Amino acid sequence: MKFMVWNDFCFIWKSCVIILVIDTHTLLWWVNDTKYLSKHAKSVIDEAVRSKAVNVSCIRSWEITLLVERG
C-alpha cells in the first residue's frame, strides 16, 4: 500500500482504487462549505463522495463533539 499526503488529504492506493481519508477540520469545512477549503479540494472531495471512495474515521465524531463542547 502506498501513501501520498497532500494538504489535509491522504490518498491511499490499493488495487488501483483511491480512497480519500478526511481529517476533522477538512470534513467540517466541506460540510459547512466554508472559504477555508479551496475549490480544488472541494471538487476532489465531491468526486470522492460521488464515487463512494471517501472515508471518515469514527474518531471524527468524537473530535467534533469535543469541538462543539468547547464552543
Secondary structure, DSSP 8 states (H G I E B T S, - for coil): -EEEEETTEEEEEETTEEEEEE-HHHHHHHHHT-TTS-HHHHHHHHHHHHTT-EE--THHHHHHHHHHHH-
